[in-house]
């Protein structure tokens, strides 16, 4: 697979291969959202990825969506993440931190009773969130005022500063999967008027302000952005996902980012279409594809110029040595969904490598 295993200039550094690790929430942080030594072991095991994109990490205290997910707003969290980045770098890897605000996917039981916030007072429907009291339905969010948005931008900026202090090679701004920035971006969740609602250039305003703030800290060459124009997860939909993707891809050319990371399909198959082709035509930088790629499809897509790298999620979850397995044409370990969000090493650091299997 000469294309998957060819180097890729990626902003401030060169990735040795194009097999990236997608961000995967695993809920192995402490109750105070501090990364742990177990997390350092997990990520170091996967250091052969061209780039590791670490899991969604809270930029502002009090916006938990997953109960035991990490944050990057306290000194203890920075120190915990430093364990992770040191371990990955010692193993020869490169790692970005995905920075994130949960928006309406947060829950009062995870945030000392605080009501979640969103662009519009529209709840997530038909799903439940894990809480200390068991699974609970999502609640009605409070509509953010325009004058509250600068504090959210400032939270992302501080998170970027803290990520650099923790030793990350860069950050990925999470604009996908029905969390706050995506909620503003897509018209199914954003029904507001004013400067942050209505036409796409207004709905994208908060995401662009966040990117500008993060770039001012890291430099554009250390910043990536992730979007999911088709994904209906968290009750998301857009009336024109192709138009939204094309407009945004064109606008992001102004930033000279490290990459644009696009989830190409819908978890629940409610929306369909080809977003990768119009994004590839519009975007002039490094394009990463994600969702459901096999090694063979990824190799061919890179060979055809459709994208520049592929981020693998559950493949890396269950196969810490995924690049070696691809190169050898070896069988892959199968992931165990029962341990995706459970505490401890089971289903986290105990998946065997090829060497261990032999």
C-alpha positions as a Markdown table, in Angstrom:
| # | Residue | x | y | z |
|---|---|---|---|---|
| 1 | Unk | 0.0 | 0.0 | 0.0 |
| 2 | Unk | 2.4 | 2.7 | -1.2 |
| 3 | Unk | 0.0 | 5.6 | -0.7 |
| 4 | Unk | -1.1 | 4.8 | 2.8 |
| 5 | Unk | 2.5 | 4.4 | 3.8 |
| 6 | Unk | 3.8 | 7.5 | 2.1 |
| 7 | Unk | 4.8 | 10.5 | 4.2 |
| 8 | Unk | 2.4 | 13.5 | 4.4 |
| 9 | Unk | 3.4 | 17.1 | 5.1 |
| 10 | Unk | 1.0 | 18.1 | 7.8 |
| 11 | Unk | 1.3 | 21.7 | 8.8 |
| 12 | Unk | 4.3 | 22.0 | 11.2 |
| 13 | Unk | 5.5 | 18.4 | 10.8 |
| 14 | Unk | 5.5 | 15.4 | 8.5 |
| 15 | Unk | 3.4 | 12.3 | 9.2 |
| 16 | Unk | 5.3 | 9.1 | 8.4 |
| 17 | Unk | 2.1 | 7.5 | 7.1 |
| 18 | Unk | -1.5 | 8.4 | 6.2 |
| 19 | Unk | -3.2 | 6.0 | 8.7 |
| 20 | Unk | -4.5 | 8.4 | 11.4 |
| 21 | Unk | -6.3 | 7.6 | 14.6 |
| 22 | Unk | -9.7 | 9.2 | 14.8 |
| 23 | Unk | -10.8 | 10.9 | 18.1 |
| 24 | Unk | -12.6 | 8.3 | 20.2 |
| 25 | Unk | -14.4 | 9.1 | 23.5 |
| 26 | Unk | -13.5 | 6.3 | 26.0 |
| 27 | Unk | -14.5 | 7.8 | 29.4 |
| 28 | Unk | -11.3 | 6.7 | 31.2 |
| 29 | Unk | -10.6 | 10.0 | 32.9 |
| 30 | Unk | -11.3 | 10.7 | 36.6 |
| 31 | Unk | -14.5 | 12.1 | 38.0 |
| 32 | Unk | -12.7 | 15.5 | 38.0 |
| 33 | Unk | -12.0 | 15.0 | 34.2 |
| 34 | Unk | -8.3 | 14.5 | 34.7 |
| 35 | Unk | -6.4 | 12.2 | 32.2 |
| 36 | Unk | -4.8 | 9.2 | 33.8 |
| 37 | Unk | -1.7 | 7.0 | 33.4 |
| 38 | Unk | -4.0 | 4.4 | 31.8 |
| 39 | Unk | -4.8 | 6.8 | 29.1 |
| 40 | Unk | -1.1 | 7.5 | 28.5 |
| 41 | Unk | -0.6 | 3.8 | 28.1 |
| 42 | Unk | -3.5 | 3.5 | 25.6 |
| 43 | Unk | -2.3 | 6.3 | 23.4 |
| 44 | Unk | 1.3 | 5.3 | 23.5 |
| 45 | Unk | 0.3 | 1.8 | 22.3 |
| 46 | Unk | -1.1 | 3.5 | 19.1 |
| 47 | Unk | 1.9 | 5.8 | 18.4 |
| 48 | Unk | 2.5 | 4.2 | 15.0 |
| 49 | Unk | -0.4 | 6.2 | 13.6 |
| 50 | Unk | 0.6 | 8.9 | 11.2 |
| 51 | Unk | -1.3 | 11.2 | 13.6 |
| 52 | Unk | -3.2 | 10.5 | 16.8 |
| 53 | Unk | -6.2 | 12.8 | 17.3 |
| 54 | Unk | -7.0 | 12.5 | 21.0 |
| 55 | Unk | -10.6 | 12.3 | 22.2 |
| 56 | Unk | -13.1 | 15.2 | 22.6 |
| 57 | Unk | -11.9 | 17.3 | 25.6 |
| 58 | Unk | -13.9 | 19.9 | 27.5 |
| 59 | Unk | -12.7 | 23.5 | 27.0 |
| 60 | Unk | -14.8 | 25.0 | 29.8 |
| 61 | Unk | -15.7 | 23.5 | 33.2 |
| 62 | Unk | -19.3 | 22.4 | 33.6 |
| 63 | Unk | -20.0 | 21.2 | 30.1 |
| 64 | Unk | -19.7 | 17.4 | 30.5 |
| 65 | Unk | -21.6 | 15.2 | 28.1 |
| 66 | Unk | -20.0 | 11.8 | 28.9 |
| 67 | Unk | -19.5 | 11.8 | 32.7 |
| 68 | Unk | -15.8 | 10.6 | 32.7 |
| 69 | Unk | -14.4 | 12.4 | 29.7 |
| 70 | Unk | -11.3 | 14.6 | 30.0 |
| 71 | Unk | -11.0 | 18.4 | 30.2 |
| 72 | Unk | -8.2 | 20.8 | 29.5 |
| 73 | Unk | -9.1 | 23.8 | 31.7 |
| 74 | Unk | -7.2 | 23.0 | 35.0 |
| 75 | Unk | -3.6 | 22.6 | 36.0 |
| 76 | Unk | -4.3 | 19.0 | 37.0 |
| 77 | Unk | -5.7 | 18.2 | 33.6 |
| 78 | Unk | -2.7 | 19.8 | 31.9 |
| 79 | Unk | -0.4 | 17.7 | 34.0 |
| 80 | Unk | -2.5 | 14.6 | 33.2 |
| 81 | Unk | -2.4 | 15.2 | 29.5 |
| 82 | Unk | 1.4 | 15.8 | 29.8 |
| 83 | Unk | 1.7 | 12.2 | 30.8 |
| 84 | Unk | -0.1 | 11.2 | 27.6 |
| 85 | Unk | 1.9 | 13.4 | 25.2 |
| 86 | Unk | 5.2 | 12.4 | 26.8 |
| 87 | Unk | 4.4 | 8.8 | 26.4 |
| 88 | Unk | 3.3 | 9.2 | 22.8 |
| 89 | Unk | 6.4 | 11.2 | 21.9 |
| 90 | Unk | 8.6 | 8.7 | 23.6 |
| 91 | Unk | 7.1 | 6.0 | 21.4 |
| 92 | Unk | 7.8 | 8.1 | 18.3 |
| 93 | Unk | 4.2 | 9.4 | 17.8 |
| 94 | Unk | 2.5 | 12.7 | 17.0 |
| 95 | Unk | -0.7 | 13.8 | 18.8 |
| 96 | Unk | -3.3 | 16.5 | 18.4 |
| 97 | Unk | -6.0 | 17.3 | 21.1 |
| 98 | Unk | -9.6 | 17.6 | 19.9 |
| 99 | Unk | -11.1 | 20.5 | 21.8 |
| 100 | Unk | -14.9 | 20.6 | 22.3 |
| 101 | Unk | -18.0 | 22.1 | 23.9 |
| 102 | Unk | -20.9 | 19.6 | 24.4 |
| 103 | Unk | -23.7 | 22.2 | 23.9 |
| 104 | Unk | -27.1 | 20.6 | 24.2 |
| 105 | Unk | -25.6 | 17.1 | 24.6 |
| 106 | Unk | -24.6 | 18.1 | 28.2 |
| 107 | Unk | -26.9 | 17.1 | 31.1 |
| 108 | Unk | -27.7 | 18.6 | 34.5 |
| 109 | Unk | -26.8 | 15.4 | 36.3 |
| 110 | Unk | -23.3 | 15.7 | 34.9 |
| 111 | Unk | -22.9 | 19.4 | 35.6 |
| 112 | Unk | -24.2 | 20.1 | 39.1 |
| 113 | Unk | -27.7 | 20.8 | 37.9 |
| 114 | Unk | -26.7 | 23.4 | 35.2 |
| 115 | Unk | -29.0 | 23.5 | 32.2 |
| 116 | Unk | -27.2 | 22.9 | 28.9 |
| 117 | Unk | -26.9 | 25.6 | 26.3 |
| 118 | Unk | -27.4 | 25.7 | 22.6 |
| 119 | Unk | -28.1 | 28.0 | 19.7 |
| 120 | Unk | -31.8 | 27.4 | 20.0 |
| 121 | Unk | -34.1 | 25.8 | 22.6 |
| 122 | Unk | -34.3 | 22.4 | 20.8 |
| 123 | Unk | -33.5 | 19.2 | 22.7 |
| 124 | Unk | -31.9 | 16.0 | 21.5 |
| 125 | Unk | -34.8 | 13.6 | 20.9 |
| 126 | Unk | -35.0 | 9.8 | 20.9 |
| 127 | Unk | -31.7 | 9.1 | 22.8 |
| 128 | Unk | -30.4 | 9.0 | 26.3 |
| 129 | Unk | -27.2 | 10.0 | 28.1 |
| 130 | Unk | -25.3 | 8.0 | 30.7 |
| 131 | Unk | -25.3 | 9.7 | 34.1 |
| 132 | Unk | -24.5 | 8.7 | 37.7 |
| 133 | Unk | -28.2 | 7.8 | 38.0 |
| 134 | Unk | -28.3 | 5.6 | 34.9 |
| 135 | Unk | -29.5 | 6.5 | 31.4 |
| 136 | Unk | -31.6 | 9.6 | 31.2 |
| 137 | Unk | -33.3 | 11.5 | 28.4 |
| 138 | Unk | -31.7 | 14.7 | 27.2 |
| 139 | Unk | -33.2 | 17.9 | 28.5 |
| 140 | Unk | -34.3 | 21.2 | 26.9 |
| 141 | Unk | -31.3 | 23.5 | 26.4 |
| 142 | Unk | -31.2 | 27.2 | 27.1 |
| 143 | Unk | -30.7 | 29.5 | 24.1 |
| 144 | Unk | -27.4 | 31.3 | 24.3 |
| 145 | Unk | -27.4 | 35.0 | 24.1 |
| 146 | Unk | -25.1 | 36.7 | 21.6 |
| 147 | Unk | -23.2 | 38.4 | 24.4 |
| 148 | Unk | -22.4 | 35.0 | 25.9 |
| 149 | Unk | -20.5 | 33.8 | 22.8 |
| 150 | Unk | -17.2 | 35.7 | 23.3 |
| 151 | Unk | -16.7 | 33.7 | 26.6 |
| 152 | Unk | -17.1 | 30.5 | 24.7 |
| 153 | Unk | -14.5 | 31.6 | 22.1 |
| 154 | Unk | -12.2 | 32.6 | 24.9 |
| 155 | Unk | -12.7 | 29.1 | 26.4 |
| 156 | Unk | -11.5 | 27.5 | 23.2 |
| 157 | Unk | -8.5 | 29.9 | 23.0 |
| 158 | Unk | -7.5 | 29.0 | 26.6 |
| 159 | Unk | -7.9 | 25.3 | 25.8 |
| 160 | Unk | -5.5 | 25.7 | 22.9 |
| 161 | Unk | -3.0 | 27.4 | 25.1 |
| 162 | Unk | -3.3 | 24.7 | 27.7 |
| 163 | Unk | -3.0 | 22.0 | 25.0 |
| 164 | Unk | 0.3 | 23.4 | 23.9 |
| 165 | Unk | 1.4 | 23.6 | 27.6 |
| 166 | Unk | 0.5 | 19.9 | 27.9 |
| 167 | Unk | 2.8 | 19.1 | 25.0 |
| 168 | Unk | 0.4 | 18.5 | 22.2 |
| 169 | Unk | 1.6 | 18.9 | 18.6 |
| 170 | Unk | -1.6 | 20.8 | 17.7 |
| 171 | Unk | -5.3 | 20.8 | 18.2 |
| 172 | Unk | -8.4 | 19.8 | 16.3 |
| 173 | Unk | -11.5 | 22.1 | 16.7 |
| 174 | Unk | -14.5 | 19.8 | 17.1 |
| 175 | Unk | -17.2 | 21.1 | 14.7 |
| 176 | Unk | -19.0 | 17.8 | 14.3 |
| 177 | Unk | -21.5 | 15.3 | 15.6 |
| 178 | Unk | -24.2 | 17.6 | 17.1 |
| 179 | Unk | -22.1 | 19.4 | 19.7 |
| 180 | Unk | -22.1 | 23.1 | 20.2 |
| 181 | Unk | -20.2 | 24.4 | 17.2 |
| 182 | Unk | -22.0 | 21.9 | 14.9 |
| 183 | Unk | -25.3 | 22.9 | 16.4 |
| 184 | Unk | -24.7 | 26.5 | 15.3 |
| 185 | Unk | -23.5 | 25.4 | 11.9 |
| 186 | Unk | -26.5 | 23.3 | 10.8 |
| 187 | Unk | -29.9 | 24.8 | 10.3 |
| 188 | Unk | -31.8 | 21.8 | 11.8 |
| 189 | Unk | -30.4 | 22.9 | 15.3 |
| 190 | Unk | -29.9 | 26.6 | 14.7 |
| 191 | Unk | -33.2 | 28.5 | 14.4 |
| 192 | Unk | -31.9 | 31.8 | 15.8 |
| 193 | Unk | -31.9 | 35.2 | 14.1 |
| 194 | Unk | -29.3 | 37.9 | 14.3 |
| 195 | Unk | -25.5 | 37.6 | 13.5 |
| 196 | Unk | -25.3 | 33.9 | 14.5 |
| 197 | Unk | -28.4 | 32.6 | 12.7 |
| 198 | Unk | -30.0 | 32.4 | 9.3 |
| 199 | Unk | -27.7 | 32.2 | 6.3 |
| 200 | Unk | -24.7 | 29.8 | 6.3 |
| 201 | Unk | -22.2 | 32.7 | 6.8 |
| 202 | Unk | -24.0 | 33.6 | 10.0 |
| 203 | Unk | -24.4 | 30.0 | 11.3 |
| 204 | Unk | -20.7 | 29.4 | 10.7 |
| 205 | Unk | -19.7 | 32.6 | 12.5 |
| 206 | Unk | -19.0 | 31.0 | 15.9 |
| 207 | Unk | -17.0 | 28.2 | 14.4 |
| 208 | Unk | -14.9 | 30.7 | 12.4 |
| 209 | Unk | -14.4 | 32.9 | 15.5 |
| 210 | Unk | -13.2 | 29.8 | 17.4 |
| 211 | Unk | -10.8 | 28.9 | 14.6 |
| 212 | Unk | -9.4 | 32.4 | 14.5 |
| 213 | Unk | -8.8 | 32.4 | 18.2 |
| 214 | Unk | -7.2 | 29.0 | 18.2 |
| 215 | Unk | -5.0 | 29.9 | 15.2 |
| 216 | Unk | -3.8 | 33.0 | 17.1 |
| 217 | Unk | -2.4 | 30.7 | 19.8 |
| 218 | Unk | -1.1 | 27.7 | 17.9 |
| 219 | Unk | -0.4 | 29.0 | 14.4 |
| 220 | Unk | -2.6 | 27.7 | 11.6 |
| 221 | Unk | -0.2 | 24.9 | 10.8 |
| 222 | Unk | -1.0 | 23.3 | 14.2 |
| 223 | Unk | -4.8 | 23.5 | 13.8 |
| 224 | Unk | -7.2 | 21.0 | 12.3 |
| 225 | Unk | -11.0 | 21.1 | 12.0 |
| 226 | Unk | -13.5 | 18.3 | 12.0 |
| 227 | Unk | -17.0 | 18.4 | 10.5 |
| 228 | Unk | -19.8 | 15.9 | 9.9 |
| 229 | Unk | -22.3 | 17.5 | 7.4 |
| 230 | Unk | -24.4 | 14.3 | 7.0 |
| 231 | Unk | -24.3 | 12.8 | 10.4 |
| 232 | Unk | -27.7 | 12.7 | 12.2 |
| 233 | Unk | -26.2 | 11.7 | 15.5 |
| 234 | Unk | -27.6 | 13.9 | 18.4 |
| 235 | Unk | -30.8 | 14.8 | 16.4 |
| 236 | Unk | -28.8 | 16.7 | 13.7 |
| 237 | Unk | -29.9 | 17.5 | 10.2 |
| 238 | Unk | -29.2 | 20.2 | 7.6 |
| 239 | Unk | -31.4 | 21.2 | 4.7 |
| 240 | Unk | -28.4 | 21.5 | 2.4 |
| 241 | Unk | -25.4 | 19.6 | 3.7 |
| 242 | Unk | -23.6 | 19.7 | 0.3 |
| 243 | Unk | -23.9 | 23.4 | 0.0 |
| 244 | Unk | -22.9 | 23.9 | 3.7 |
| 245 | Unk | -19.8 | 21.7 | 3.2 |
| 246 | Unk | -18.8 | 23.4 | 0.0 |
| 247 | Unk | -19.2 | 26.9 | 1.5 |
| 248 | Unk | -17.2 | 26.0 | 4.6 |
| 249 | Unk | -14.5 | 24.2 | 2.7 |
| 250 | Unk | -14.0 | 27.3 | 0.5 |
| 251 | Unk | -14.0 | 29.6 | 3.5 |
| 252 | Unk | -11.4 | 27.4 | 5.4 |
| 253 | Unk | -8.9 | 27.9 | 2.6 |
| 254 | Unk | -8.3 | 31.4 | 4.2 |
| 255 | Unk | -6.7 | 29.8 | 7.2 |
| 256 | Unk | -4.0 | 27.5 | 5.8 |
| 257 | Unk | -4.9 | 24.9 | 8.4 |
| 258 | Unk | -3.0 | 21.7 | 9.0 |
| 259 | Unk | -6.0 | 19.7 | 7.7 |
| 260 | Unk | -9.8 | 19.5 | 7.3 |
| 261 | Unk | -11.2 | 16.3 | 8.7 |
| 262 | Unk | -14.6 | 15.2 | 7.2 |
| 263 | Unk | -16.9 | 12.5 | 8.4 |
| 264 | Unk | -18.3 | 11.3 | 5.1 |
| 265 | Unk | -21.6 | 9.6 | 6.1 |
| 266 | Unk | -24.4 | 9.3 | 8.7 |
| 267 | Unk | -24.2 | 6.9 | 11.7 |
| 268 | Unk | -27.9 | 6.2 | 11.3 |
| 269 | Unk | -28.2 | 6.4 | 7.5 |
| 270 | Unk | -31.0 | 9.1 | 7.6 |
| 271 | Unk | -29.0 | 11.4 | 5.2 |
| 272 | Unk | -27.0 | 10.3 | 2.3 |
| 273 | Unk | -24.9 | 11.8 | -0.5 |
| 274 | Unk | -21.3 | 12.5 | -1.5 |
| 275 | Unk | -19.8 | 15.3 | 0.6 |
| 276 | Unk | -16.2 | 14.3 | 0.0 |
| 277 | Unk | -16.1 | 15.1 | -3.8 |
| 278 | Unk | -17.4 | 18.7 | -3.4 |
| 279 | Unk | -15.2 | 19.3 | -0.4 |
| 280 | Unk | -12.2 | 18.0 | -2.3 |
| 281 | Unk | -13.0 | 20.3 | -5.2 |
| 282 | Unk | -13.3 | 23.3 | -2.9 |
| 283 | Unk | -10.6 | 22.7 | -0.3 |
| 284 | Unk | -7.0 | 23.3 | -1.2 |
| 285 | Unk | -5.3 | 21.9 | 1.9 |
| 286 | Unk | -4.9 | 18.5 | 3.4 |
| 287 | Unk | -8.2 | 16.5 | 3.5 |
| 288 | Unk | -8.8 | 13.6 | 5.9 |
| 289 | Unk | -11.6 | 11.2 | 5.3 |
| 290 | Unk | -13.3 | 9.3 | 8.1 |
| 291 | Unk | -16.1 | 6.7 | 8.6 |
| 292 | Unk | -16.1 | 3.1 | 7.3 |
| 293 | Unk | -13.0 | 3.0 | 5.2 |
| 294 | Unk | -11.2 | -0.3 | 4.7 |
| 295 | Unk | -7.4 | -0.3 | 4.1 |
| 296 | Unk | -8.0 | -1.0 | 0.4 |
| 297 | Unk | -10.5 | 1.8 | -0.1 |
| 298 | Unk | -8.3 | 4.2 | 1.8 |
| 299 | Unk | -5.3 | 3.3 | -0.4 |
| 300 | Unk | -7.4 | 3.7 | -3.6 |
| 301 | Unk | -8.9 | 7.0 | -2.5 |
| 302 | Unk | -5.5 | 8.5 | -1.8 |
| 303 | Unk | -4.1 | 7.1 | -5.1 |
| 304 | Unk | -7.1 | 8.8 | -6.9 |
| 305 | Unk | -6.5 | 12.1 | -5.2 |
| 306 | Unk | -9.9 | 12.0 | -3.4 |
| 307 | Unk | -8.3 | 12.7 | -0.1 |
| 308 | Unk | -4.8 | 12.8 | 1.6 |
| 309 | Unk | -5.2 | 10.6 | 4.6 |
| 310 | Unk | -7.9 | 8.5 | 6.4 |
| 311 | Unk | -8.7 | 8.5 | 10.1 |
| 312 | Unk | -9.7 | 5.1 | 11.5 |
| 313 | Unk | -11.8 | 4.9 | 14.6 |
| 314 | Unk | -12.8 | 1.4 | 15.8 |
| 315 | Unk | -10.0 | -0.1 | 13.8 |
| 316 | Unk | -7.5 | 1.7 | 16.0 |
| 317 | Unk | -9.6 | 1.1 | 19.1 |
| 318 | Unk | -9.2 | -2.7 | 18.8 |
| 319 | Unk | -5.8 | -2.7 | 17.0 |
| 320 | Unk | -3.1 | -0.7 | 18.6 |
| 321 | Unk | -0.7 | -1.7 | 15.8 |
| 322 | Unk | -3.2 | -1.0 | 13.0 |
| 323 | Unk | -0.5 | 0.2 | 10.5 |
| 324 | Unk | 1.5 | -3.0 | 11.0 |
| 325 | Unk | -1.6 | -5.1 | 10.5 |
| 326 | Unk | -2.5 | -3.2 | 7.3 |
| 327 | Unk | 1.1 | -3.7 | 6.0 |
| 328 | Unk | 1.1 | -7.4 | 6.7 |
| 329 | Unk | -2.4 | -8.0 | 5.5 |
| 330 | Unk | -3.2 | -9.5 | 8.9 |
| 331 | Unk | -6.5 | -10.2 | 10.4 |
| 332 | Unk | -7.9 | -7.4 | 12.6 |
| 333 | Unk | -9.1 | -7.7 | 16.2 |
| 334 | Unk | -12.8 | -7.0 | 16.5 |
| 335 | Unk | -13.9 | -4.3 | 18.9 |
| 336 | Unk | -16.1 | -5.0 | 21.9 |
| 337 | Unk | -18.8 | -2.3 | 22.2 |
| 338 | Unk | -19.6 | -3.4 | 25.8 |
| 339 | Unk | -16.2 | -1.9 | 26.9 |
| 340 | Unk | -16.2 | 1.3 | 24.8 |
| 341 | Unk | -17.1 | 3.5 | 27.8 |
| 342 | Unk | -16.5 | 1.2 | 30.8 |
| 343 | Unk | -13.8 | 2.0 | 33.3 |
| 344 | Unk | -10.4 | 0.2 | 33.5 |
| 345 | Unk | -8.1 | -1.5 | 31.1 |
| 346 | Unk | -10.5 | -4.1 | 29.8 |
| 347 | Unk | -11.2 | -3.3 | 26.1 |
| 348 | Unk | -8.9 | -0.3 | 26.4 |
| 349 | Unk | -5.2 | -1.4 | 26.8 |
| 350 | Unk | -5.6 | -5.2 | 26.5 |
| 351 | Unk | -6.2 | -5.6 | 22.7 |
| 352 | Unk | -3.3 | -7.8 | 21.5 |
| 353 | Unk | -0.7 | -6.7 | 18.9 |
| 354 | Unk | 0.5 | -8.9 | 16.1 |
| 355 | Unk | 3.7 | -9.6 | 18.1 |
| 356 | Unk | 1.7 | -10.6 | 21.2 |
| 357 | Unk | -0.6 | -12.8 | 19.2 |
| 358 | Unk | 2.4 | -14.7 | 17.8 |
